[in-house]
Amino acid sequence: MKPDPTALEQLSFYLGRAYYNYVGLLERELARSGLDLHLRPGMGHALFVLFEGDPLPIKTLAARTRLSPSTLTGMLDRMER
């Protein structure tokens, strides 16, 4: 049985809406707690890897977070400031 293209389009739409609602909620909670001056929603997965302990080379951090080294460089610069 072939998937209904309309259902797939709707799924894509609802997944996108869920993601943006999540990001909005996280931004509001960071602002409410005063952490929005220091943290952004996209920093979480890098922070969790960094909280594990030892300093990591950017190549290892990139592999563990599945982010590109250039993305991490910018993110780490913002986090450090």
N, C-alpha and C positions, 0 to 999 in steps of 0.2 A: 504494500500500500504506500503510495506517495504522500509525503507530508503536504499539508495544506499551506500554500505560500502565504496566505493571509494570516494564518496562525503563527508562522515563523516571523513575519513582519511585526505582529503584535508582541511576540515574545521579546524580540529585539528592543522594541519601544519600551516595554515594561521593565526590562533589565536596565536600560539606560536611565529610566525614571527612578528606579530603586537606588541606583548608584548615586545619582545627584541628590536624592533625598538624604541618603546616608552622609554624604559630604557636607550638606547643609546643616544637618543635625550636629555633626562633629564640630563644624566651625562655630555654631552657636554655643555648644558646651565649652569649647576652648575659650571663647570670649567671656562666657559667664564666669568661668573660673579664673580669668585673668592670664591664662596660659597662651592666649593667641598672640601675645607679643614675642613669644619664644618658640612656639610650635605651629606647624601647619599640618593639615590632614595627611599629606603624602609622606610625612617623616616617620610614621609609626614603624613600618617594617624595618627600616634602617636602625631605628633606636632599639628595637627588640634584639637584633643581631649584636649591636654594640654593647647592650647590657649583659650579654653572655660572659663578658670578661675581658680577656686579653686583647691588646691592640691588634688590629688586623690590617694587612695590606689592602689597598683599594681593590685589587684584583679578587681577593677572597671575599671581601664585602660585596662586590658586584655579583659574584657567583651565588652567594647565599641569599641576597635580596632579589636576584634576577633583574637588576637594574644595570644600565650601561655605566661604565666608569665616568663618562662625561656628565651624566645625570647626577651621579653620586658626588662628583666634585663640587658642582653648584650647590647641591643640597647640604653637603658637609660645611661648605663655606658659610651658608646662611645659618646653619645650626651653631657654628662656632661663634658667629657674631652675636 
